Amino acid sequence: MEAIRINAGKSREETAKLLGISVDRYNRIATGSSKMLAVEFIAIHKVFNIPYENIAVKS
């Protein structure tokens, strides 16, 4: 998720807003302390036009 954000030239704040989540939520997902919800996964796909298989999810 961080690589997608950085490659898009967006800040964490901008990315959180685009995805419709709080910055705190974004940070928890990015650091792996929270799992990404399906709705967030789909939002990344739609907002950044990234194929699902290219979205890395920490387990």
DATA-V134355 format. One record per pair of residues at least 12 apart in sequence whose ideal C-beta (glycine too) atoms are under 6 Angstrom apart, sorted by the first residue. I is the first residue (numbers start at 1). J is the second residue. Records with the same first field share a line. If there is no record, write none. Layout:
I->J, J
This chain:
1->30
2->30
4->48, 50
8->48
12->26
18->47
19->43
32->58
36->57
